[in-house]
Amino acid sequence: MVFFVRVTGKDLSGNTQNIRLLFPSKPTLYDLTCAIERYFTTAAEKEQKEEPSQETPYMLELLLLLDEYRSRWVELYSSGQLTTDCLVHAFSKQTVKALRGKKGVMSRYGSSTSGIVTSATTVTPSNAAPSAAQGNSANITQDVGLHNSTSVVHYNNAM
C-alpha cells in the first residue's frame, strides 16, 4: 500500500517548501525524519553549488502534525499518528532558534526540546546514497501535475 505524507517547512535559505513524500508503506518516525532531512539537505547542496559556502545540513528539531479532527497543530511523536496524505510541518534547528527569539511564537509548544523528534542523520556528498542500514533510498523528481510547486519524493525501503 502506497503512503503519502505532505510536508511543509522552510529550507536553509528561509524559503517555504511544500513537498509530498511517497513511501511504499506507512513510514516509521525515523524513516520520515530521515526522508525530510535528506530532501532539505540535498536541496541546500544544490543551491550551494551556485554559491559555495560552508556545508550546513538540515537537521530537524520539531515536527507538527495537522490534526484534522481538532483543527490544530499537534506535536508528532509517533508514526501511529500518521494517516495517508497527512500534513506535517517540519522545523529545522535554525528555524526553531529564530522563532524562539520572537515573543510568544513557540511558547505554545514549550521552550525545551524534550520529547521532540530529532535525528542526527545528515546527507553529505560522500554518503548521499544511503546504505541498507539507513533504510531508504531516494529518487527525487519534480511532479508539476500534483500540486503547485510541490515536489514528490519517492522512498523505497531497502530491507
Residue, then its C-alpha position, 0 to 999 in steps of 0.5 A: m500500500v502506497f503512503f503519502v505524507r505532505v510536508t511543509g517547512k522552510d529550507l536553509s535559505g528561509n524559503t517555504q517548501n511544500i513537498r509530498l513524500l511517497f513511501p511504499s508503506k506507512p513510514t516509521l518516525y525515523d524513516l520520515t525524519c530521515a526522508i525530510e532531512r535528506y530532501f532539505t539537505t540535498a536541496a541546500e547542496k544544490e543551491q550551494k553549488e551556485e554559491p559555495s559556502q560552508e556545508t550546513p545540513y538540515m537537521l530537524e528539531l520539531l515536527l507538527l502534525l495537522d490534526e484534522y479532527r481538532s483543527r490544530w497543530v499537534e506535536l508528532y511523536s509517533s508514526g501511529q499518528l500518521t494517516t495517508d496524505c497527512l500534513v506535517h510541518a517540519f522545523s529545522k534547528q535554525t528555524v526553531k532558534a529564530l522563532r524562539g527569539k520572537k515573543g510568544v511564537m513557540s511558547r505554545y509548544g514549550s521552550s525545551t526540546s524534550g520529547i521532540v523528534t530529532s535525528a542526527t542523520t545528515v546527507t553529505p556528498s560522500n554518503a548521499a546514497p544511503s546504505a541498507a542500514q539507513g533504510n531508504s533510498a531516494n529518487i527525487t523528481q519534480d511532479v508539476g501535475l500534483h500540486n503547485s510547486t510541490s515536489v514528490v519524493h519517492y522512498n523505497n525501503a531497502m530491507 
